[in-house]
Amino acid sequence: MTARVGGPVPKVRVLWLTKGLGRGGAEQLLVNCARHVDTERFEVEVAYVLPWKDALVPALRAAGVMVHCLGDTGGSAADAEGAGRADRTWPLRLRRLVSARGYDIVHTHMPVPAVAARTLIRRGVTLVHTEHNLWHRYRTPTRLANAWTYRRNSAVVAVSQAVADTIAPSRLPVSGVRVVYHGPDLGGVVPGAGARERARRLLDLDPDAFTYAVVANFTPKKDHAGILDAHALLRAAEPGARLVLIGLGPLEAELRERAARPDLSGSVVFTGSRGDVPELLPAFDLFVLGSRQEGLPVALMEAMATGLGVVVTRVGGMPEIVTDGVEGRVVPPGDPGALAAALAQAAADPARRRAWGKAARLRAETFDVAGAQRRIEDVYREVLAR
């Protein structure tokens, strides 16, 4: 970034680096922020490692962002996904990309790409990192490599205070850590008259049944198995209750097998991965996350912004934005009985659900993705000024 005397101030060139661009909370956060970049001052590009995780690439390109895939399997993306890992030469492609494109800042998301950036990128490039997860939840090799290289960052952003509190203070750069609640971007979708009916038709749902949804990929930390157990308990009191699972993941076959058993048969809907989640949310009476660990899920903030009451577990940043009894219920993780009791309370009391939803929408007014992107850009200015 070299200014010409008397000429316009050049744009700051920024690379956002992440592991994949599949449908997930951290990945969706990048798309949300990309729509609000100050393009007069910043030129943002995105690079990702895993070629088969590319569902959000079109959305980034639609936002005017150039996207680079660092993975090279020597075959198809399907071959790479079957292997379950990226090729080992992608860090060298990262270094060449940074050198060729002349970025001023590389902003990393996810620890493995971040470690590669801190290790291989020359000192003249400023590094910023966003922490999405609790440190102690990383696998030991990842946690150690992350900690060893962490002070190479010029600035660190955390998506919630719970995440920030797990970062070892001795590893932080001198500027410390800033907590930025990013918030959702519903893409202009605002629920109105008829939104519920339209959304239920899209999913072929009973127009009157108590129906709640989980939007999360099928991984152990999301504990869909616990939600299914809670749903079975709920059906003892509410036999017509329906559960909708939106997402994909390695546990899908196991979850489908559980949902086919007699105590759940016919009451669970699997939608697969969906790009129209904001349009679907009005279909539901409640939004649920039974996670065993979290940073701060974008899906939760989307649901609240849509005006849905929520039931979530007391992990990560979720209790920072959901007050038990106000926007919904906050229950202990790994406790299907407590989760079922909260669901039963919601199912039996439509007025309570409406009050939760109203409070959730009011709370969501404090989530501002445009404001969050401004704060990130302030961080960029600060680190470059130093």
Solvent accessible surface area in square Angstrom, and as a share of the most:
residue,aa,sasa,rsa
1,M,114,0.51
2,T,121,0.70
3,A,66,0.51
4,R,169,0.62
5,V,160,0.92
6,G,87,0.84
7,G,32,0.31
8,P,96,0.61
9,V,127,0.73
10,P,45,0.28
11,K,89,0.38
12,V,17,0.09
13,R,52,0.19
14,V,0,0.00
15,L,0,0.00
16,W,4,0.02
17,L,0,0.00
18,T,4,0.02
19,K,90,0.38
20,G,2,0.02
21,L,0,0.00
22,G,14,0.13
23,R,92,0.33
24,G,21,0.20
25,G,35,0.34
26,A,23,0.18
27,E,34,0.15
28,Q,41,0.18
29,L,8,0.04
30,L,3,0.01
31,V,1,0.00
32,N,0,0.00
33,C,4,0.02
34,A,6,0.05
35,R,107,0.39
36,H,55,0.25
37,V,19,0.11
38,D,36,0.19
39,T,88,0.51
40,E,149,0.67
41,R,137,0.50
42,F,4,0.02
43,E,66,0.30
44,V,12,0.07
45,E,4,0.02
46,V,0,0.00
47,A,0,0.00
48,Y,15,0.06
49,V,5,0.03
50,L,13,0.07
51,P,19,0.12
52,W,43,0.15
53,K,83,0.35
54,D,65,0.34
55,A,44,0.34
56,L,4,0.02
57,V,10,0.05
58,P,89,0.56
59,A,29,0.23
60,L,0,0.00
61,R,144,0.53
62,A,93,0.72
63,A,37,0.28
64,G,69,0.67
65,V,10,0.06
66,M,96,0.43
67,V,14,0.08
68,H,35,0.16
69,C,57,0.34
70,L,6,0.03
71,G,13,0.13
72,D,74,0.38
73,T,47,0.27
74,G,79,0.76
75,G,53,0.51
76,S,56,0.36
77,A,45,0.35
78,A,75,0.58
79,D,92,0.48
80,A,3,0.02
81,E,99,0.45
82,G,71,0.68
83,A,56,0.43
84,G,55,0.53
85,R,157,0.57
86,A,17,0.13
87,D,34,0.17
88,R,215,0.79
89,T,64,0.37
90,W,23,0.08
91,P,27,0.17
92,L,78,0.39
93,R,55,0.20
94,L,0,0.00
95,R,114,0.42
96,R,148,0.54
97,L,25,0.12
98,V,4,0.02
99,S,78,0.51
100,A,87,0.67
101,R,77,0.28
102,G,35,0.33
103,Y,6,0.02
104,D,20,0.10
105,I,0,0.00
106,V,0,0.00
107,H,4,0.02
108,T,2,0.01
109,H,5,0.02
110,M,34,0.15
111,P,11,0.07
112,V,71,0.41
113,P,1,0.01
114,A,0,0.00
115,V,27,0.16
116,A,13,0.10
117,A,0,0.00
118,R,11,0.04
119,T,79,0.46
120,L,48,0.24
121,I,9,0.04
122,R,143,0.52
123,R,191,0.70
124,G,61,0.58
125,V,1,0.01
126,T,24,0.14
127,L,1,0.00
128,V,0,0.00
129,H,1,0.00
130,T,1,0.00
131,E,1,0.00
132,H,14,0.06
133,N,27,0.14
134,L,16,0.08
135,W,15,0.05
136,H,110,0.49
137,R,118,0.43
138,Y,26,0.10
139,R,202,0.74
140,T,70,0.41
141,P,102,0.64
142,T,30,0.17
143,R,75,0.27
144,L,112,0.56
145,A,35,0.27
146,N,0,0.00
147,A,14,0.11
148,W,186,0.65
149,T,13,0.07
150,Y,0,0.00
151,R,135,0.49
152,R,33,0.12
153,N,4,0.02
154,S,34,0.22
155,A,0,0.00
156,V,0,0.00
157,V,0,0.00
158,A,0,0.00
159,V,7,0.04
160,S,0,0.00
161,Q,83,0.37
162,A,26,0.20
163,V,0,0.00
164,A,8,0.06
165,D,100,0.52
166,T,38,0.22
167,I,5,0.03
168,A,34,0.27
169,P,112,0.70
170,S,87,0.56
171,R,98,0.36
172,L,23,0.11
173,P,11,0.07
174,V,134,0.77
175,S,35,0.23
176,G,20,0.19
177,V,45,0.26
178,R,53,0.19
179,V,30,0.17
180,V,2,0.01
181,Y,75,0.29
182,H,5,0.02
183,G,1,0.01
184,P,16,0.10
185,D,23,0.12
186,L,32,0.16
187,G,53,0.51
188,G,73,0.70
189,V,41,0.23
190,V,120,0.69
191,P,34,0.21
192,G,47,0.45
193,A,103,0.80
194,G,31,0.30
195,A,11,0.08
196,R,80,0.29
197,E,91,0.41
198,R,125,0.46
199,A,1,0.01
200,R,6,0.02
201,R,167,0.61
202,L,103,0.51
203,L,17,0.09
204,D,134,0.69
205,L,20,0.10
206,D,77,0.40
207,P,92,0.58
208,D,127,0.66
209,A,16,0.13
210,F,22,0.09
211,T,1,0.00
212,Y,0,0.00
213,A,0,0.00
214,V,2,0.01
215,V,24,0.14
216,A,11,0.09
217,N,54,0.28
218,F,1,0.00
219,T,39,0.23
220,P,94,0.59
221,K,70,0.30
222,K,29,0.12
223,D,17,0.09
224,H,3,0.01
225,A,48,0.37
226,G,10,0.10
227,I,1,0.01
228,L,0,0.00
229,D,57,0.29
230,A,0,0.00
231,H,0,0.00
232,A,21,0.16
233,L,96,0.48
234,L,2,0.01
235,R,51,0.19
236,A,94,0.73
237,A,71,0.55
238,E,50,0.22
239,P,93,0.59
240,G,40,0.38
241,A,2,0.01
242,R,68,0.25
243,L,0,0.00
244,V,0,0.00
245,L,1,0.00
246,I,4,0.02
247,G,6,0.06
248,L,84,0.42
249,G,29,0.28
250,P,110,0.69
251,L,45,0.23
252,E,39,0.17
253,A,80,0.62
254,E,105,0.47
255,L,3,0.01
256,R,113,0.41
257,E,94,0.42
258,R,34,0.12
259,A,9,0.07
260,A,73,0.57
261,R,112,0.41
262,P,127,0.80
263,D,66,0.34
264,L,0,0.00
265,S,63,0.41
266,G,68,0.65
267,S,0,0.00
268,V,23,0.13
269,V,46,0.27
270,F,33,0.14
271,T,28,0.16
272,G,16,0.16
273,S,46,0.30
274,R,68,0.25
275,G,58,0.56
276,D,37,0.19
277,V,16,0.09
278,P,23,0.15
279,E,75,0.34
280,L,0,0.00
281,L,1,0.00
282,P,19,0.12
283,A,0,0.00
284,F,4,0.02
285,D,16,0.09
286,L,0,0.00
287,F,0,0.00
288,V,0,0.00
289,L,3,0.01
290,G,4,0.04
291,S,0,0.00
292,R,119,0.43
293,Q,32,0.14
294,E,11,0.05
295,G,5,0.05
296,L,16,0.08
297,P,11,0.07
298,V,5,0.03
299,A,19,0.15
300,L,0,0.00
301,M,4,0.02
302,E,13,0.06
303,A,0,0.00
304,M,0,0.00
305,A,22,0.17
306,T,8,0.04
307,G,21,0.20
308,L,14,0.07
309,G,2,0.02
310,V,0,0.00
311,V,0,0.00
312,V,0,0.00
313,T,3,0.02
314,R,126,0.46
315,V,19,0.11
316,G,16,0.15
317,G,0,0.00
318,M,0,0.00
319,P,51,0.32
320,E,53,0.24
321,I,2,0.01
322,V,3,0.02
323,T,79,0.46
324,D,68,0.35
325,G,47,0.45
326,V,70,0.40
327,E,9,0.04
328,G,0,0.00
329,R,66,0.24
330,V,7,0.04
331,V,5,0.03
332,P,58,0.36
333,P,56,0.35
334,G,33,0.32
335,D,58,0.30
336,P,40,0.25
337,G,39,0.38
338,A,28,0.22
339,L,9,0.04
340,A,8,0.06
341,A,63,0.49
342,A,1,0.01
343,L,0,0.00
344,A,32,0.25
345,Q,58,0.26
346,A,0,0.00
347,A,13,0.10
348,A,76,0.59
349,D,43,0.22
350,P,63,0.39
351,A,57,0.44
352,R,93,0.34
353,R,40,0.15
354,R,163,0.60
355,A,60,0.46
356,W,6,0.02
357,G,5,0.05
358,K,145,0.61
359,A,21,0.16
360,A,0,0.00
361,R,99,0.36
362,L,104,0.52
363,R,69,0.25
364,A,9,0.07
365,E,125,0.56
366,T,90,0.52
367,F,17,0.07
368,D,74,0.38
369,V,11,0.06
370,A,31,0.24
371,G,23,0.22
372,A,3,0.02
373,Q,2,0.01
374,R,95,0.35
375,R,114,0.42
376,I,4,0.02
377,E,1,0.00
378,D,65,0.34
379,V,4,0.02
380,Y,0,0.00
381,R,86,0.31
382,E,76,0.34
383,V,9,0.05
384,L,54,0.27
385,A,92,0.71
386,R,149,0.55
